[in-house]
Amino acid sequence: MKLRLAEAEDVAHINKLIVRSIEALHLEHYHSDEVASAVRLAYGVDWQLVRDRTYYVAEVDRIVVGAGGWSYRHTISGGHGPDEAASPSLDPASEACRIRAFYVDPDYARSGIGSLLLVQCEDAAREASFARVELTSTLQAVPFYLRHGYAIMGPMELPFDEGFMLRVQLMEKLL
Ligand SMILES: CC(C)(COP(=O)(O)OP(=O)(O)OC[C@H]1O[C@@H](n2cnc3c(N)ncnc32)[C@H](O)[C@@H]1OP(=O)(O)O)[C@@H](O)C(=O)NCCC(=O)NCCS
C-alpha cells in the first residue's frame, strides 16, 4: 500500500470510488433515498483540495482504493467544482483546520486504509501549525473518528440543492 498526493488525473476514478463507497457503506445508517440524494447532489472530489496539495490517495497495486484530505480553508463539506472560487484560509493560531472527504473502496473497508490517510492528514495539519481540527462526519464514519480520538460536538444537517439535508455529526480533535 502506498500513499501519495492526489493529482487532477485521479479525479474521475476517485469520483467513481466515492459513489461505490457511499452506496455500499451508508445504507446501514441512511434511508435509500438519502443515499441516492447524497450521491446525486452532495459528493464529488473537492478540486480545491487537489489544487492545495492537501488531498491524498491510497494505492494497492497502483489502483486507488482510498482517498482523504485536510484543509486550511473554511469549507467543511461537499464537492467543489474545478471553476469555483477558493474559500478563505483559516488562521492556525485561532481556528481549527478541516478533515475532508474520506472514502475507502468497500472491498478494502476495515483494513486500515482510512486510518493511514487520517494520520497522514493530521501530520500535515500539525506541520502547518494547526492545533485543532473539525470535521462533519457521516453517521457511518462516527465510530472511525471516535476510534481516532475525535469527540462529538453535536448533530448537524448539511443543506444541499433541492432542499436535501444530510444528517451528520460535527466532531473535533486537538492535534
Ligand atoms: C469511514 C471510512 C473512511 C473508514 O475507512 P476504513 O479504511 O474502513 O477504516 P479503518 O480500517 O482504518 O478503521 C479503523 C478503525 O475505525 C473503526 N471503524 C472503522 N469503520 C467502522 C465501522 N463501519 N463501524 C465501526 N467501527 C469502525 C474501527 O475501530 C476500526 O478498527 P478495526 O477494524 O480494527 O475494528 C470508510 O468506512 C468509508 O469510506 N465510509 C464511507 C464514506 C464516508 O462516510 N466517509 C466519511 C466522510 S466524513
The ligand as an SDF file (V2000), in Angstrom:
LIG
                    3D

 48 50  0  0  0  0  0  0  0  0999 V2000
  -15.1300    5.9250    7.3020 C   0  0  0  0  0  0  0  0  0  0  0  0
  -14.1590    5.1660    6.4000 C   0  0  0  0  0  0  0  0  0  0  0  0
  -13.3220    6.1600    5.5760 C   0  0  0  0  0  0  0  0  0  0  0  0
  -13.2230    4.3020    7.2750 C   0  0  0  0  0  0  0  0  0  0  0  0
  -12.2250    3.7000    6.4650 O   0  0  0  0  0  0  0  0  0  0  0  0
  -11.5860    2.2620    6.7900 P   0  0  0  0  0  0  0  0  0  0  0  0
  -10.3540    2.1320    5.9500 O   0  0  0  0  0  0  0  0  0  0  0  0
  -12.5980    1.1960    6.6330 O   0  0  0  0  0  0  0  0  0  0  0  0
  -11.2080    2.4110    8.3310 O   0  0  0  0  0  0  0  0  0  0  0  0
  -10.0630    1.6130    9.1350 P   0  0  0  0  0  0  0  0  0  0  0  0
   -9.9290    0.2280    8.5880 O   0  0  0  0  0  0  0  0  0  0  0  0
   -8.8200    2.4330    9.1670 O   0  0  0  0  0  0  0  0  0  0  0  0
  -10.7460    1.5660   10.5900 O   0  0  0  0  0  0  0  0  0  0  0  0
  -10.0360    1.8610   11.7840 C   0  0  0  0  0  0  0  0  0  0  0  0
  -10.9340    1.6380   12.9650 C   0  0  0  0  0  0  0  0  0  0  0  0
  -12.0490    2.5500   12.9270 O   0  0  0  0  0  0  0  0  0  0  0  0
  -13.2230    1.8970   13.4280 C   0  0  0  0  0  0  0  0  0  0  0  0
  -14.1860    1.7000   12.3430 N   0  0  0  0  0  0  0  0  0  0  0  0
  -13.9970    1.9060   11.0210 C   0  0  0  0  0  0  0  0  0  0  0  0
  -15.1420    1.6550   10.3340 N   0  0  0  0  0  0  0  0  0  0  0  0
  -16.0550    1.2710   11.2490 C   0  0  0  0  0  0  0  0  0  0  0  0
  -17.4220    0.8700   11.1540 C   0  0  0  0  0  0  0  0  0  0  0  0
  -18.0670    0.8060    9.9600 N   0  0  0  0  0  0  0  0  0  0  0  0
  -18.0770    0.5220   12.2810 N   0  0  0  0  0  0  0  0  0  0  0  0
  -17.4500    0.5640   13.4760 C   0  0  0  0  0  0  0  0  0  0  0  0
  -16.1520    0.9380   13.6360 N   0  0  0  0  0  0  0  0  0  0  0  0
  -15.4670    1.2930   12.5250 C   0  0  0  0  0  0  0  0  0  0  0  0
  -12.7580    0.5450   13.9490 C   0  0  0  0  0  0  0  0  0  0  0  0
  -12.3310    0.7140   15.2760 O   0  0  0  0  0  0  0  0  0  0  0  0
  -11.5620    0.2650   13.0280 C   0  0  0  0  0  0  0  0  0  0  0  0
  -10.6490   -0.6510   13.5910 O   0  0  0  0  0  0  0  0  0  0  0  0
  -10.9360   -2.2600   13.4470 P   0  0  0  0  0  0  0  0  0  0  0  0
  -11.3130   -2.5240   12.0160 O   0  0  0  0  0  0  0  0  0  0  0  0
   -9.6210   -2.8660   13.8480 O   0  0  0  0  0  0  0  0  0  0  0  0
  -12.0590   -2.5630   14.3940 O   0  0  0  0  0  0  0  0  0  0  0  0
  -14.9330    4.2120    5.4290 C   0  0  0  0  0  0  0  0  0  0  0  0
  -15.8160    3.4060    6.1840 O   0  0  0  0  0  0  0  0  0  0  0  0
  -15.7320    4.9080    4.3360 C   0  0  0  0  0  0  0  0  0  0  0  0
  -15.2180    5.1240    3.2390 O   0  0  0  0  0  0  0  0  0  0  0  0
  -17.0430    5.2270    4.5890 N   0  0  0  0  0  0  0  0  0  0  0  0
  -17.9580    5.7530    3.5650 C   0  0  0  0  0  0  0  0  0  0  0  0
  -17.6650    7.1740    3.2010 C   0  0  0  0  0  0  0  0  0  0  0  0
  -17.7930    8.1060    4.3780 C   0  0  0  0  0  0  0  0  0  0  0  0
  -18.8200    8.1670    5.0240 O   0  0  0  0  0  0  0  0  0  0  0  0
  -16.7240    8.8500    4.6500 N   0  0  0  0  0  0  0  0  0  0  0  0
  -16.6580    9.7760    5.7500 C   0  0  0  0  0  0  0  0  0  0  0  0
  -16.9200   11.1330    5.2970 C   0  0  0  0  0  0  0  0  0  0  0  0
  -16.8780   12.2060    6.7150 S   0  0  0  0  0  0  0  0  0  0  0  0
  1  2  1  0
  2  3  1  0
  2  4  1  0
  2 36  1  0
  4  5  1  0
  5  6  1  0
  6  7  2  0
  6  8  1  0
  6  9  1  0
  9 10  1  0
 10 11  2  0
 10 12  1  0
 10 13  1  0
 13 14  1  0
 14 15  1  0
 15 16  1  0
 15 30  1  0
 16 17  1  0
 17 18  1  0
 17 28  1  0
 18 19  1  0
 18 27  1  0
 19 20  2  0
 20 21  1  0
 21 22  1  0
 21 27  2  0
 22 23  1  0
 22 24  2  0
 24 25  1  0
 25 26  2  0
 26 27  1  0
 28 29  1  0
 28 30  1  0
 30 31  1  0
 31 32  1  0
 32 33  2  0
 32 34  1  0
 32 35  1  0
 36 37  1  0
 36 38  1  0
 38 39  2  0
 38 40  1  0
 40 41  1  0
 41 42  1  0
 42 43  1  0
 43 44  2  0
 43 45  1  0
 45 46  1  0
 46 47  1  0
 47 48  1  0
M  END
$$$$
